[in-house]
Amino acid sequence: MKKNRKELFFEETLKLVVQKGFKATTLRDIAHKLDFEVANVYNYIDSKESFLEGYLFNTMDEFCGYLNNIVDSSYTPVEKLKFVISKHVQYTIAHPYIVALFIYEWRNLKEPKLTEFKDKRQGYIDTVNTIIKAGIKDGDLREMDDEFATFMVMSSMRWLFSLVTKENVTINPIEIEKQMTDFIFKGIGK
């Protein structure tokens, strides 16, 4: 399926920002990558900052939306945690450059957006922690420090994008999801 000019702009800009870093990427770099004048960049984005904010907040809202659905479900804490892992793997495989931007570049937000983003991110982590705590309390996860367990789960999922963005690497999403789930549950499962 052929991509339209706008889709191509965002895809290539995203890759460029991830490769060079947000601060190092200029509007001139973006224009050069897409073979057009710098002024044409403004047909797609108001500024580099609006580009960053858009991706970070849209991604955070998407993650929070599915997490809320998982939390509101009738599943057990272990099943909920498996759904969280599954969604992270699926999203990362589908959007590795967005996840890379999400991991590396949020610190480049300007206030008050930086504080707003940090609060949303912490709320997400706290919700995952609540699921893990419930699993420990129910005896379905092994007895351990829930904050440490949450940190390990989040850290395990965080870097998956680096595998997906490698050239000439074939990824089977089902295999990766199973391996990630097995890895995490060998550490915190009973």
Secondary structure, DSSP 8 states (H G I E B T S, - for coil): ----HHHHHHHHHHHHHHHH-TTT--HHHHHHHHTS-HHHHTTT-S-HHHHHHHHHHHHHHHHHHHHHHHHTSS--HHHHHHHHHHHHHHHHHH-HHHHHHHHHSGGG--TTHHHHHHHHHHHHHHHHHHHHHHHHHTTSB-SS-HHHHHHHHHHHHHTHHHHHTSTT----HHHHHHHHHHHHHHHHB-
